[in-house]
Amino acid sequence: MAPLPNAGLVRNALQLYRYLLRCCKQLPEENIRQHYRHAIRQVRNVILFCLKPVWIQRIIQGLCEGTFDFVCFPLLSCQFLC
């Protein structure tokens, strides 16, 4: 996956959540956008309250480098619970 634009400006969990919702707007089809928007909202509490700062920084770094797979983002709720 190519690096996402302006990912380097993301500094905390709330910005990451909002950034990923904005990224959904770039997806090609409405049903795909709805699917990922829903998935991101489902794990909102994990992002805002439970995700460790180290993991947030790794996700942001992956977004900047293009190594973070946006498709796998909903799996965070299973892997990084507090």
Sequence and secondary structure as in RCSB ss.txt:
>XXXX:A:sequence
MAPLPNAGLVRNALQLYRYLLRCCKQLPEENIRQHYRHAIRQVRNVILFCLKPVWIQRIIQGLCEGTFDFVCFPL
LSCQFLC
>XXXX:A:secstr
    TTGGG  SHHHHHHHHHHHHTTSSSHHHHHHHHHHHHHTHHIIIIIS HHHHHHHHHHHHHT S GGGGGG
HHHH   
